Structures are given as structure tokens and as C-alpha cells.
Amino acid sequence: MTVSVQTTTSLRTDEAQSLELKLGNRTANVGIIGLGYVGLPLALLFTEAGFPVTGFDVDAQKVEKLCRGESYIYRIPSTEIQLARTKQFSATADYSDITSMDVVIICVPTPLNEQREPDLSFITNTAEAITPHLRSGQLIVLESTTYPGTTEEVLVSILEKNAHGLRAQRQSNEAGGNCFYVAFSPEREDPGNNTTARCDIPKVVGGLSRRGTELGALVYQSIFHRIVPVSTPAVAEMTKLLENIYRCVNIALVNELKLLCLRMGIDVWEVIDAAATKPFGFQPFYPGPGLGGHCIPVDPFYLSWKAKEWDFQTRFIELAGEINASMPYHVVNAISGALNGVRKPLNGSRVLILGVSYKKDVDDLRESPALTIIELLKQHGALVSYNDPYFPVLLKGRHYDLQMERVPLDNIGQYDCVVIITDHSDYEYPAIVRDAQLVVDTRNSTRGIDSPKVVRC
């Protein structure tokens, strides 16, 4: 009995040491599942670091484009894909190739369903797809933002249903049976950020066992300058939620303050700029037409949902979510009020939306408030058009089906109202104000332009 346990422990130690060696000399096969805004940049980082990388995605069109050396993300030029292809990067939809991977990193979406509850179907579907192809000694890392406990309660529980009897290591010295290693490491992508290199963003890693944390740290230290190990996956999961809830709550605060300032005739942007001169105790956040992107509008609801399991109500977080979710309605009311001011009803008015991405200078529509605003305007009878340099068409998404084509900016004067939703750098705001009949500005893009045509909301 003792011999058997020692043999198994020795085998597992050899497997971990073998993976360490491969990570050290960068021969470990790295698999990235989910080649979107998080997964594809991550795959390119590992390829640049010299690892053989295989990208997995269920979207055949993405795989085909990558195999042709083409990019589908604006900020990643096709030349980067082509360069990666000359190294050791490939893409596939065949999950049987998971068996040959030493490290598998999962970067799939975690949206909300119609009831604003966590939708973990992408994680569960991925786990079920890779489970038949697991092998002993692999490291599985989840990067998808989710509630504390998901890694162990959802991902691991599915992976351990494999036909080979493999178990996730929970204690670094546990014996008996072959095992795989598991960790959670939250993504910290910031689309459009050109001031902080990805490699300079510290990487948090929490393993299911101490060994899992160590192996996860070894994986990421090859592409990130600083690794922040934490004790468990749940701590790492909660860390990511805290980061985004912090932003959500503070944005809600300035959004609510903006509504008050509008009534009082005070420029909230000037107030924020003045407060930002304080060298301690204050960080500026800015109001807008609503929250967008995958993280900030979604993550607080993950924690609120999970908190109910512990008979706990996250009132502060839920209130912030309500305030931010109400902002598109405020914008529509402001548009209606601006039109009323020039004796035009919203119903039947021609409205041009400038910018539909959720953030300045990015090609990302996820949870964009512009989509909600367009739908609300249409429901009120407005004739809505849009322009965005990053989106020639708006088709069908998870929560919308607009079927619209981008219009040019060569005749802005034909519209009853132009609404600035996303403040892209490509737009020439003085010319827009000059040529438009009426401008509703949700981003303070027209600051410094003194015109009776401009309504700031």
C-alpha cells in the first residue's frame, strides 16, 4: 500500500516537474479556448514569447480567418496574425487537439441571461467539450469573469467526470490517482488603452492547490512582468469582481451627480476636473450615456446573484447597477426635450447617432448603451440612423436585432438631431456642431464650443 502511494506521488511530481521544464524552455503547448477580445491577444502574447500556441473556437468563421492570416479585431492588424502564423500559432475548432496541450486557458464569455442572472453556458459547454480529451499533468486555467466558486463548483465538477478517473489536485501533497492542475486568473484587458502595455498589467493567479498556483505563475510570468499569487481560485474570482464593481459604483455616483448638476445649472465635468486636482483621496470617474463592455455592466450582478445563496443582499451594488442602467432612458428624455425646445416631436424626427461602440476608439459593441438608446428611440417613433468608423453594419446580437447600415457624415444638416454617444477621435466636433441643426452631447465632446445648438446631458 505504501509503495503504491509513493509511486503515484512520484509520478505526479514527475509530471509537474516535466511541465515546469517545458514552461521554462518554452516548449509547453499552450491552448487558448475562446478567440475573442481576451483570448486572441493572449494567444499572440504567448506566441511572441516563443510558445507553440493553438487557439480553439467554436466559431468556424473566426478559425478560417485566422488560418488565412486575417484579423477580425480592429486593434489587431492582420500582419500580427500573419507573423504569429510564421511562428507556432494555429487555430482550430477540433477540441480533440486538447489532449496534446500542456496548458489550457479558457477565455469564453460570461454574459447575463434575460433575468440578469449569470449565464455560465459558455463555461459549461467548454468544460464538457474538453473533458473527454483531458490527460494527467495538464494545467487548466479559467480567465472568464465569474462569481466566486465557479472554478471549483462548476468547471472542476464537470472536468472530474472524465472517463479516465482524473481528479483535480486540491492538496499539493495528496496521493492516489493521476491528476490535473487548476487555477483561476482573471483577465484584465482594457480595450483602447494605448498607455499601459499588456505585459505591464500584474497577473493575479489563484490555484486549487499550491502546486496549481505555482504552475499558473510559471505560465504567466513568461509574458507578464509581475505575478500576484493568491490563496484560492475564489479569492482571484472575487478580486476581479471587486475591481469592476469599484468602477461601477463610482461611475454610478458621478452619473447621479450629473443629473443633479444638470438641474442646478452646474457643469459636472468642471466639478470633476477641479476635484481631480486633489493629490490624495480622490480618483476621477466620468459620467456617460450608460455602461458598456463585458465587465462593468455585468460583473456586479454576478456577485449579487451569488450573495443570495448566503442570504445576503448587496444593496449598494444593486443601487449602482440601477442608476447606470437608467442612463440610456435619461439620454432619450434629453433628446426628446431638446427637440421640444425647437418645436419638434421625437416621433417622426430624424435622429443621427454618432458612435455605437461602448468605448472611445474600440470596435466592441458588448453591452453598449448606444444599442439600447437606438431601440428606445425607435420605440418612440424616431427615424434613427447611425455612424461609427468601426461598424459598417449593425446586425443581430444577443439582445438586439437592428439590421442597420452606417450612413456617411456628408449631410449632417438633414437630421433633426445629432446625438454624440461615443466620443471617437475620428469625429471633428466643431464641424459637426457647425453643420448640425441640433446636437445632444452625452460625453462632453463639445466642451469649449459655445453654440445654442448644443444640449449637454
C-alpha positions as CSV (number, residue, x, y, z in Angstrom):
1,M,0.0,0.0,0.0
2,T,2.8,2.4,0.9
3,V,4.7,1.6,-2.2
4,S,1.7,2.3,-4.4
5,V,1.1,5.7,-2.8
6,Q,4.8,6.7,-3.1
7,T,4.8,5.5,-6.8
8,T,1.7,7.6,-7.6
9,T,3.1,10.7,-5.8
10,S,6.4,10.3,-7.6
11,L,4.6,10.1,-10.9
12,R,2.6,13.2,-10.2
13,T,5.8,15.0,-9.1
14,D,7.5,14.0,-12.3
15,E,4.5,15.3,-14.3
16,A,4.6,18.6,-12.5
17,Q,8.4,18.9,-12.9
18,S,8.1,18.0,-16.6
19,L,5.6,20.8,-17.1
20,E,7.9,23.2,-15.2
21,L,10.7,22.2,-17.5
22,K,8.6,22.7,-20.6
23,L,7.4,26.1,-19.3
24,G,11.0,27.1,-18.6
25,N,12.3,26.3,-22.0
26,R,9.0,27.4,-23.7
27,T,8.2,24.2,-25.4
28,A,4.9,23.7,-23.5
29,N,1.9,23.5,-25.8
30,V,-0.5,26.3,-24.8
31,G,-4.1,26.1,-25.8
32,I,-6.4,29.2,-25.7
33,I,-10.1,28.5,-25.8
34,G,-12.2,31.4,-27.0
35,L,-10.5,33.7,-29.5
36,G,-12.3,37.0,-28.8
37,Y,-11.2,40.3,-27.3
38,V,-9.4,38.4,-24.4
39,G,-8.3,35.1,-25.9
40,L,-6.8,36.3,-29.2
41,P,-4.5,38.9,-27.7
42,L,-3.4,36.4,-25.1
43,A,-2.6,33.8,-27.7
44,L,-0.5,36.3,-29.6
45,L,1.4,37.2,-26.4
46,F,2.3,33.5,-25.8
47,T,3.3,33.1,-29.5
48,E,5.5,36.2,-29.3
49,A,7.1,34.7,-26.2
50,G,8.1,31.6,-28.2
51,F,5.5,29.0,-27.1
52,P,3.7,26.8,-29.6
53,V,0.1,28.0,-29.3
54,T,-3.2,26.6,-30.5
55,G,-6.3,28.7,-30.5
56,F,-9.7,26.9,-30.1
57,D,-13.1,28.5,-31.0
58,V,-16.5,27.1,-32.0
59,D,-16.9,29.9,-34.5
60,A,-15.7,28.4,-37.7
61,Q,-15.5,31.8,-39.4
62,K,-13.0,33.1,-36.9
63,V,-10.9,30.0,-37.2
64,E,-10.9,30.2,-41.0
65,K,-9.9,33.9,-40.9
66,L,-7.0,33.2,-38.6
67,C,-5.9,30.3,-40.8
68,R,-5.8,32.7,-43.7
69,G,-3.8,35.2,-41.7
70,E,-6.7,37.6,-41.3
71,S,-7.8,39.5,-38.2
72,Y,-11.4,40.3,-37.1
73,I,-10.5,42.6,-34.2
74,Y,-9.8,46.2,-35.3
75,R,-6.9,46.9,-32.9
76,I,-5.1,43.7,-34.0
77,P,-3.8,44.1,-37.6
78,S,-3.7,41.1,-39.9
79,T,0.1,41.5,-40.1
80,E,0.2,40.4,-36.4
81,I,-1.8,37.2,-37.3
82,Q,0.4,36.5,-40.3
83,L,3.6,36.9,-38.1
84,A,2.2,34.6,-35.5
85,R,1.4,32.0,-38.2
86,T,5.1,32.0,-39.2
87,K,6.0,31.1,-35.7
88,Q,4.0,28.5,-33.9
89,F,0.4,29.8,-33.8
90,S,-2.5,27.8,-35.3
91,A,-6.3,27.8,-34.8
92,T,-8.8,25.0,-34.9
93,A,-12.4,24.1,-33.9
94,D,-11.4,20.5,-33.2
95,Y,-11.3,20.0,-29.4
96,S,-9.7,16.6,-29.7
97,D,-6.4,18.6,-30.0
98,I,-6.8,19.5,-26.3
99,T,-5.0,16.2,-25.5
100,S,-1.7,17.5,-26.9
101,M,-1.9,20.7,-24.9
102,D,0.1,21.1,-21.7
103,V,-1.7,24.2,-20.6
104,V,-5.3,25.0,-21.4
105,I,-6.6,28.6,-20.8
106,I,-10.3,29.2,-21.1
107,C,-11.4,32.7,-22.2
108,V,-15.1,32.4,-23.0
109,P,-17.9,34.9,-22.5
110,T,-19.9,35.0,-19.3
111,P,-23.0,37.2,-20.0
112,L,-26.2,37.6,-18.2
113,N,-29.5,36.0,-19.2
114,E,-32.8,37.8,-19.7
115,Q,-33.4,37.7,-15.9
116,R,-30.0,39.4,-15.3
117,E,-28.7,36.1,-13.8
118,P,-25.3,34.6,-14.6
119,D,-25.2,32.6,-17.9
120,L,-22.4,30.1,-17.5
121,S,-23.3,28.1,-20.6
122,F,-20.1,29.0,-22.4
123,I,-18.1,27.7,-19.5
124,T,-20.1,24.6,-19.0
125,N,-20.1,23.8,-22.8
126,T,-16.4,24.3,-23.0
127,A,-15.8,22.1,-20.0
128,E,-17.9,19.4,-21.4
129,A,-16.1,19.7,-24.8
130,I,-12.6,19.3,-23.3
131,T,-13.4,16.7,-20.6
132,P,-13.1,13.7,-23.0
133,H,-9.6,14.9,-24.0
134,L,-8.1,15.6,-20.6
135,R,-4.9,13.9,-19.6
136,S,-2.9,13.7,-16.4
137,G,-0.5,16.5,-15.7
138,Q,-2.3,19.3,-17.6
139,L,-2.9,22.7,-16.2
140,I,-6.4,24.2,-16.8
141,V,-6.8,27.9,-16.2
142,L,-10.1,29.8,-16.3
143,E,-9.9,33.5,-17.1
144,S,-13.6,34.2,-17.7
145,T,-15.0,36.7,-15.2
146,T,-17.5,35.0,-12.9
147,Y,-18.7,34.7,-9.3
148,P,-16.5,33.2,-6.5
149,G,-16.8,29.5,-6.5
150,T,-17.3,28.9,-10.2
151,T,-13.9,27.3,-10.9
152,E,-14.3,24.6,-8.3
153,E,-18.1,24.3,-8.2
154,V,-18.8,24.4,-11.9
155,L,-15.6,23.9,-14.0
156,V,-13.9,21.3,-11.9
157,S,-17.0,19.3,-11.2
158,I,-17.5,18.8,-14.9
159,L,-13.9,18.1,-15.7
160,E,-13.8,15.4,-13.0
161,K,-16.5,13.5,-14.8
162,N,-13.9,12.3,-17.3
163,A,-13.7,8.7,-18.3
164,H,-10.1,8.3,-17.2
165,G,-10.6,8.9,-13.5
166,L,-8.5,12.0,-13.4
167,R,-9.0,14.3,-10.5
168,A,-8.2,18.0,-9.9
169,Q,-5.4,18.4,-7.4
170,R,-6.6,20.1,-4.2
171,Q,-3.7,19.4,-1.9
172,S,-0.2,19.6,-3.2
173,N,0.9,16.5,-1.3
174,E,-2.2,14.4,-1.8
175,A,-1.6,10.9,-3.1
176,G,-3.6,8.4,-5.2
177,G,-4.6,8.6,-8.8
178,N,-3.5,10.8,-11.7
179,C,-4.4,14.4,-11.5
180,F,-4.6,17.7,-13.4
181,Y,-4.0,21.1,-12.1
182,V,-6.5,24.0,-12.0
183,A,-6.2,27.7,-11.4
184,F,-8.2,30.9,-12.0
185,S,-6.5,34.0,-13.3
186,P,-8.9,36.9,-14.2
187,E,-8.4,38.8,-17.5
188,R,-7.5,42.4,-17.2
189,E,-8.0,43.6,-20.8
190,D,-8.6,47.3,-21.3
191,P,-9.5,47.8,-25.0
192,G,-8.3,51.1,-26.4
193,N,-5.7,51.6,-23.7
194,N,-2.5,52.6,-25.5
195,T,-0.6,53.8,-22.5
196,T,-0.2,50.6,-20.5
197,A,1.3,47.6,-22.2
198,R,-0.4,44.3,-21.6
199,C,2.8,42.8,-20.2
200,D,2.9,45.6,-17.5
201,I,-0.6,44.6,-16.1
202,P,0.0,42.5,-13.0
203,K,-1.5,39.0,-13.3
204,V,-3.5,37.5,-10.4
205,V,-3.3,33.7,-10.1
206,G,-5.2,31.5,-7.6
207,G,-4.8,27.7,-7.8
208,L,-6.9,25.0,-6.5
209,S,-3.7,23.7,-4.8
210,R,-0.4,25.4,-4.0
211,R,1.1,23.5,-6.9
212,G,-1.6,24.8,-9.2
213,T,-0.8,28.4,-8.2
214,E,2.9,27.8,-8.8
215,L,2.4,26.3,-12.2
216,G,-0.1,29.1,-13.1
217,A,2.5,31.7,-12.0
218,L,5.2,30.0,-14.2
219,V,2.9,30.1,-17.2
220,Y,2.1,33.8,-16.9
221,Q,5.5,35.1,-15.8
222,S,6.7,34.3,-19.3
223,I,4.5,37.2,-20.7
224,F,3.7,39.4,-17.7
225,H,6.2,41.3,-15.6
226,R,4.5,40.8,-12.2
227,I,2.6,37.9,-10.9
228,V,0.3,38.2,-7.9
229,P,-0.4,34.8,-6.3
230,V,-3.5,34.4,-4.1
231,S,-4.6,31.5,-1.9
232,T,-7.6,30.2,-3.8
233,P,-9.5,30.5,-7.1
234,A,-12.4,32.1,-5.2
235,V,-10.1,34.9,-4.0
236,A,-9.0,35.5,-7.6
237,E,-12.6,35.4,-8.8
238,M,-13.6,37.9,-6.1
239,T,-10.6,40.2,-6.9
240,K,-11.9,40.6,-10.5
241,L,-15.4,41.4,-9.3
242,L,-14.1,44.0,-6.8
243,E,-12.1,45.8,-9.5
244,N,-15.1,46.2,-11.7
245,I,-17.7,46.8,-9.0
246,Y,-15.4,49.6,-7.8
247,R,-15.7,51.3,-11.2
248,C,-19.4,50.5,-11.5
249,V,-20.2,52.2,-8.1
250,N,-18.1,55.2,-8.8
251,I,-19.5,55.7,-12.3
252,A,-23.0,55.5,-10.8
253,L,-22.0,58.1,-8.3
254,V,-20.9,60.6,-10.9
255,N,-23.9,59.7,-13.2
256,E,-26.3,60.6,-10.3
257,L,-24.3,63.7,-9.5
258,K,-24.5,64.7,-13.2
259,L,-28.3,64.5,-13.0
260,L,-28.3,66.8,-10.0
261,C,-25.8,69.2,-11.6
262,L,-28.0,69.5,-14.7
263,R,-30.9,70.7,-12.6
264,M,-28.7,73.1,-10.7
265,G,-27.1,74.5,-13.8
266,I,-23.6,73.3,-12.8
267,D,-21.0,71.8,-15.2
268,V,-20.3,68.4,-13.6
269,W,-17.2,68.0,-15.8
270,E,-15.7,71.1,-14.4
271,V,-16.5,69.9,-10.9
272,I,-14.8,66.6,-11.6
273,D,-11.7,68.2,-13.1
274,A,-11.4,70.6,-10.1
275,A,-11.8,67.7,-7.6
276,A,-9.1,65.7,-9.5
277,T,-6.5,68.3,-8.6
278,K,-6.6,66.9,-5.0
279,P,-3.4,64.8,-4.8
280,F,-4.9,62.2,-2.4
281,G,-8.2,60.6,-1.6
282,F,-9.8,61.2,-4.9
283,Q,-9.8,59.4,-8.3
284,P,-11.8,60.9,-11.2
285,F,-14.6,59.0,-12.8
286,Y,-16.7,60.4,-15.6
287,P,-20.5,60.2,-16.4
288,G,-21.9,59.0,-19.7
289,P,-24.9,57.6,-21.5
290,G,-24.7,54.2,-19.7
291,L,-22.2,51.4,-19.1
292,G,-20.8,49.2,-21.8
293,G,-18.3,46.5,-22.3
294,H,-18.4,43.0,-21.0
295,C,-17.3,43.6,-17.4
296,I,-18.7,46.7,-15.6
297,P,-22.4,46.3,-16.6
298,V,-22.3,42.6,-16.0
299,D,-20.0,41.7,-13.1
300,P,-21.9,43.3,-10.2
301,F,-24.9,41.2,-11.0
302,Y,-22.8,38.0,-10.8
303,L,-21.9,38.9,-7.2
304,S,-25.4,40.0,-6.3
305,W,-26.8,36.7,-7.6
306,K,-24.2,34.7,-5.7
307,A,-24.8,36.7,-2.5
308,K,-28.4,35.4,-2.3
309,E,-27.0,31.9,-1.7
310,W,-25.6,33.3,1.6
311,D,-28.8,35.2,2.4
312,F,-27.1,38.5,1.8
313,Q,-28.4,41.4,-0.2
314,T,-25.8,43.6,-1.9
315,R,-27.9,46.8,-1.8
316,F,-25.1,49.2,-2.6
317,I,-24.0,47.3,-5.7
318,E,-27.6,46.8,-6.9
319,L,-28.4,50.5,-6.5
320,A,-25.3,51.4,-8.6
321,G,-26.4,49.0,-11.2
322,E,-29.9,50.6,-11.3
323,I,-28.5,54.1,-11.7
324,N,-26.2,53.1,-14.5
325,A,-28.9,51.1,-16.3
326,S,-31.2,54.1,-16.2
327,M,-28.9,56.4,-18.1
328,P,-30.0,55.4,-21.6
329,Y,-33.5,56.4,-20.6
330,H,-32.2,59.8,-19.4
331,V,-30.5,60.3,-22.8
332,V,-33.7,59.6,-24.7
333,N,-35.6,62.0,-22.4
334,A,-32.9,64.6,-23.1
335,I,-33.2,64.1,-26.8
336,S,-37.0,64.5,-26.6
337,G,-36.6,67.6,-24.5
338,A,-34.0,69.1,-26.9
339,L,-36.4,68.5,-29.8
340,N,-39.3,70.0,-27.9
341,G,-37.1,73.1,-27.4
342,V,-37.1,73.6,-31.2
343,R,-40.8,72.7,-31.5
344,K,-40.3,69.2,-32.9
345,P,-41.7,66.0,-31.6
346,L,-39.5,63.0,-31.1
347,N,-42.0,60.9,-33.1
348,G,-41.1,61.3,-36.7
349,S,-37.8,63.2,-36.1
350,R,-34.7,62.1,-37.9
351,V,-32.0,61.3,-35.4
352,L,-28.4,60.5,-36.1
353,I,-26.4,58.6,-33.5
354,L,-22.6,59.2,-33.5
355,G,-20.7,56.2,-32.1
356,V,-22.2,52.9,-31.2
357,S,-19.2,51.1,-29.6
358,Y,-19.3,51.0,-25.8
359,K,-16.0,52.9,-25.6
360,K,-14.0,55.5,-27.5
361,D,-11.8,54.2,-30.4
362,V,-12.6,50.5,-30.0
363,D,-14.6,48.1,-32.1
364,D,-16.5,46.5,-29.3
365,L,-20.3,46.5,-29.1
366,R,-20.7,44.4,-26.0
367,E,-23.4,45.9,-23.7
368,S,-23.1,49.2,-25.5
369,P,-25.7,51.8,-24.2
370,A,-26.0,53.1,-27.8
371,L,-27.9,49.9,-28.8
372,T,-30.4,50.5,-26.0
373,I,-30.7,54.1,-27.0
374,I,-31.4,53.3,-30.6
375,E,-34.1,50.8,-29.7
376,L,-35.8,53.2,-27.3
377,L,-35.7,56.0,-29.9
378,K,-37.3,53.7,-32.5
379,Q,-40.0,52.7,-30.0
380,H,-40.8,56.4,-29.7
381,G,-41.2,56.7,-33.4
382,A,-37.9,58.4,-34.2
383,L,-36.2,57.7,-37.6
384,V,-32.8,56.6,-36.4
385,S,-29.5,56.4,-38.4
386,Y,-26.0,55.9,-37.1
387,N,-22.4,56.4,-37.9
388,D,-19.4,54.7,-36.4
389,P,-16.0,54.3,-38.0
390,Y,-15.6,50.8,-36.6
391,F,-19.0,49.3,-37.6
392,P,-20.3,49.4,-41.2
393,V,-23.4,47.4,-40.2
394,L,-25.4,46.6,-37.0
395,L,-26.9,43.2,-37.4
396,K,-28.1,40.7,-34.8
397,G,-26.6,40.3,-31.3
398,R,-27.6,38.6,-28.1
399,H,-30.1,41.3,-27.1
400,Y,-30.8,43.2,-30.3
401,D,-31.5,42.8,-34.0
402,L,-31.2,46.3,-35.5
403,Q,-30.3,45.4,-39.2
404,M,-28.9,48.9,-39.9
405,E,-26.1,50.2,-42.2
406,R,-23.8,53.0,-41.4
407,V,-24.6,56.4,-43.0
408,P,-21.9,58.9,-44.1
409,L,-21.4,62.2,-42.4
410,D,-21.6,64.3,-45.6
411,N,-25.0,65.8,-44.9
412,I,-25.5,66.1,-41.1
413,G,-27.8,69.0,-41.6
414,Q,-30.6,66.7,-42.9
415,Y,-31.1,65.3,-39.4
416,D,-33.3,67.0,-36.8
417,C,-30.9,66.0,-34.0
418,V,-27.3,64.6,-33.9
419,V,-26.5,62.6,-30.7
420,I,-23.0,62.0,-29.6
421,I,-22.9,58.7,-27.8
422,T,-19.3,57.5,-28.2
423,D,-16.6,60.2,-28.5
424,H,-14.4,58.7,-31.2
425,S,-11.3,60.6,-32.0
426,D,-12.2,60.5,-35.7
427,Y,-15.0,62.9,-35.3
428,E,-14.4,66.6,-35.9
429,Y,-16.7,68.1,-33.3
430,P,-16.5,71.8,-34.3
431,A,-17.6,70.8,-37.8
432,I,-20.4,68.6,-36.5
433,V,-21.8,71.4,-34.4
434,R,-21.4,73.9,-37.3
435,D,-23.4,71.7,-39.8
436,A,-26.0,70.1,-37.5
437,Q,-29.4,71.6,-36.6
438,L,-29.2,70.3,-33.0
439,V,-26.6,68.4,-31.1
440,V,-27.1,66.4,-27.9
441,D,-23.8,65.6,-26.3
442,T,-23.6,62.8,-23.7
443,R,-19.7,62.7,-23.5
444,N,-18.8,66.4,-23.1
445,S,-17.1,66.1,-26.6
446,T,-18.2,69.7,-27.5
447,R,-16.6,71.2,-24.4
448,G,-15.3,74.7,-25.3
449,I,-17.7,75.1,-28.2
450,D,-20.2,77.8,-27.4
451,S,-23.3,77.2,-29.5
452,P,-27.1,77.4,-28.8
453,K,-27.4,74.2,-30.9
454,V,-25.6,72.1,-28.2
455,V,-27.5,70.4,-25.4
456,R,-25.3,68.6,-22.9
457,C,-26.9,65.8,-21.0
